Amino acid sequence: MNVRARCTNGGGGVWGRSGKTLPPSTEDPMIDEELRQILACPACRGDLIFEETRIICPACRKAYPIRDGIPVMLISEAEPWTEKA
């Protein structure tokens, strides 16, 4: 599996583990669609929202960093996330 391949999903939302389409976000083209489909929050196994510099789990309110195009999915590296009003 080539996790650094550039791939888009046609401009729509991002697919979560459950196969449901999540709301569109600022997508990081460095994380390919296959990896997005299998990634889950390591803390709660919830669906994720992908942004350019982080991956967010709205269920447990954690934001995981993306460093040099690589998702850092370590609970100890996550920062608290609050939804903007």
C-alpha positions as CSV (number, residue, x, y, z in Angstrom):
1,M,0.0,0.0,0.0
2,N,1.5,3.4,-1.0
3,V,0.4,5.8,1.7
4,R,2.0,8.8,0.1
5,A,0.2,8.6,-3.2
6,R,-1.8,11.6,-4.1
7,C,-5.5,10.8,-4.3
8,T,-8.7,12.9,-4.2
9,N,-12.3,11.8,-3.8
10,G,-13.8,14.0,-6.4
11,G,-14.2,17.1,-4.1
12,G,-16.8,15.6,-1.8
13,G,-16.6,14.7,1.8
14,V,-14.1,12.3,3.4
15,W,-15.1,8.7,4.0
16,G,-14.9,7.3,7.5
17,R,-14.3,3.8,8.6
18,S,-18.0,3.1,8.6
19,G,-18.3,3.9,4.9
20,K,-20.3,7.0,5.6
21,T,-19.3,10.3,3.9
22,L,-18.2,12.8,6.5
23,P,-18.5,16.6,5.9
24,P,-15.9,18.1,3.6
25,S,-12.8,19.4,5.3
26,T,-9.5,20.8,4.2
27,E,-8.1,17.5,2.9
28,D,-4.4,16.5,2.9
29,P,-3.7,15.1,-0.5
30,M,-0.7,13.3,0.9
31,I,-2.9,10.8,2.8
32,D,-4.4,8.5,0.2
33,E,-8.0,7.3,0.2
34,E,-7.2,3.7,1.1
35,L,-5.4,4.9,4.3
36,R,-8.2,7.3,5.2
37,Q,-10.7,4.4,5.0
38,I,-8.9,2.2,7.4
39,L,-7.7,4.8,9.9
40,A,-9.7,5.1,13.1
41,C,-9.1,7.0,16.4
42,P,-6.8,5.0,18.6
43,A,-8.5,6.2,21.7
44,C,-12.2,5.5,20.9
45,R,-12.1,3.9,17.4
46,G,-14.3,6.7,16.1
47,D,-14.5,8.1,12.6
48,L,-12.0,10.9,11.7
49,I,-12.1,14.2,9.9
50,F,-8.9,15.0,7.9
51,E,-7.4,18.5,7.8
52,E,-4.2,19.7,6.2
53,T,-2.1,19.6,9.4
54,R,-4.1,17.3,11.7
55,I,-6.6,14.5,12.0
56,I,-9.6,15.1,14.3
57,C,-11.8,12.7,16.2
58,P,-15.0,14.6,17.1
59,A,-16.2,11.7,19.2
60,C,-13.4,12.0,21.9
61,R,-12.3,15.5,20.9
62,K,-8.7,14.7,20.1
63,A,-6.6,16.2,17.2
64,Y,-3.7,14.1,16.0
65,P,-0.9,15.9,14.1
66,I,0.3,15.2,10.6
67,R,4.1,15.7,10.4
68,D,5.9,15.6,7.0
69,G,2.8,14.0,5.5
70,I,2.7,11.2,8.1
71,P,-0.2,10.9,10.5
72,V,1.0,10.6,14.1
73,M,-1.8,8.5,15.6
74,L,-0.4,8.3,19.1
75,I,-2.8,9.2,22.0
76,S,0.1,10.8,23.8
77,E,0.7,13.1,20.8
78,A,-3.0,14.2,20.5
79,E,-4.1,17.7,21.5
80,P,-7.5,18.6,22.8
81,W,-9.9,19.7,20.1
82,T,-13.0,22.0,20.4
83,E,-15.4,22.6,17.5
84,K,-15.4,26.2,16.3
85,A,-18.8,27.8,16.9
